[in-house]
Amino acid sequence: MQAGNTLLKSRPLAPVAALLAIGALMGCPIGPSRFAQARPQSARPSAASPGGTRAGDASRPNIVLILTDDLSMDLLPYMPHVQAMERTGLTFSDYFVSDSLCCPSRSSIFTGDFPHDTHVYSNTGADGGFQKFHDLGEEEHTFAVALQDAGYRTALMGKYLNDYMQLPPSAGVPDSYIPPGWSEWDVAGWGYREYDYNLNEDGTIHHFGHQPSDYLTSVLANKAADFINGSLTASAPFFLEVATFAPHFPYEPAPQDEHSFPGIRAPQPPSFDRLPADAPRWLAAHGPLAPTQVREIDRVFRRRVRSVQAVDRLVGLIEGTLIADGLADNTYLVFSSDNGLHVGQYRLMPGKLTAFDTDIHVPLVVVGPGVAPGTTTTAVSENVDLAETFASIAGTTLSGDGHSLLPLFSGVTPADWRAAALIEHHGPDLRGFDPDFQQPASGNPRTYEAMRTQQFLYVEYADGEREFYDLQSDPFELHNLAGRLATDTQALLHQELTDIEDCHGAQSCWAAMGGGQQAGFNVPDPSHLAAHGELGNNRPRRHAPATTVIRPPKR
């Protein structure tokens, strides 16, 4: 390995990056919106109440977040409106989630904190879920509270946190409960089936049945358009989050999409039906996929493609409404997912929870004021960054572990940007009533902490097992080199990961993840490891023992 005492080497703050960061924190737009140019604008005027700051005022832009559930990167080719966003906005090619599981990831999005600070590691039970988030007072520290305090109208529509509206009366939280920070609340409890659900509409519970008009994603699209239209006469800018349940299992498509894409099959990248060399123990016993399993994977992928058609139409309706209302030029439109999903990779049936890119690498596309059109940034970014980004747009701040992404919106990555993302997972998940409970065939890894950079993925399991993938030569993560690393290199990796695990707050986490420094980590060619003396011995080991005691993640 490259000589040195740390894998992330220091470099002074770049002056240009500092200026960008200052402008971002002041909430100053840099230039005109680009997605408004995708369609002609309507002559429909904006409006404002006397003496107020109208929706669309350049000093405080509006924000719309469209957050999907389990949407993996392989679904984007089937979403033309999202592809149009990529052409007119900024795509984050190295955006990751703090855990490839719904509730921990969404908790990080709301607060800007890693799971080790939210203490939400699962969807339900003592280790996580809505009740844990609620009981710990995390709802008082979300971007919704910060933006509402800054004068924004805020709305959440769709999915909140797992177990919301699913608790027994003894929990003391009625289904009509609305968390602090939200001006409008249209949230379902168990909306995965898209039909036959209850919707809490500003504290009143309404039941939706099984008619085509009850299809949840379409209901959310119409409510979002109504909210945006209502902003024309409001005296404040707005934040709107539309959180779909699609394309989560059971992957229910809208009525008009039930028979679309009849012959489509799941993609088969090099990792499809293939184990990594020196696979971790939880994965190593998986045999080749049977023909019946491959057919099921194809069926699942086909239903997921059908399911996202309604999501893509939702994106189009929101875009069109913003344009027609004259709000597009000063509204940030953000598209993302809470986690990804594997479908046949690594011999796994459809599922998530792993540290592989299939599960932790998700879309993030931003269109809006000052966003460079048709650009891509490779800056390492994470879901903990969204809360501070929204706060920065609104001209306020929010204490958390993340960092504002506004300095990246111009298309330039500061030289001192962070080097690593942190992933934290508790497992295995053995709760059969969890909507994300996975059968063994889908994979159910043990507790781990992981560090993802542009160069490598490094994973430490609580029992001492490790993984290391050189992403420069092995982008599909098929060759676990952890057993070939020298003892001092293993120790450095462990220390870097431990530093991030132990970080608390924006400054501490930014420094631990390489922010304010020039990241550098050169992964050698494995064929030269022995010749250069980089192996602990001269042949690979199947499971390298840890050189230090690895602590389980903090609860």
Summary of the structure (lengths in Angstrom):
residues: 555
radius of gyration: 22.9
end to end distance: 33.5
largest distance: 76.7
contacts: 1982
relative contact order: 0.19
helix: 32%
strand: 17%
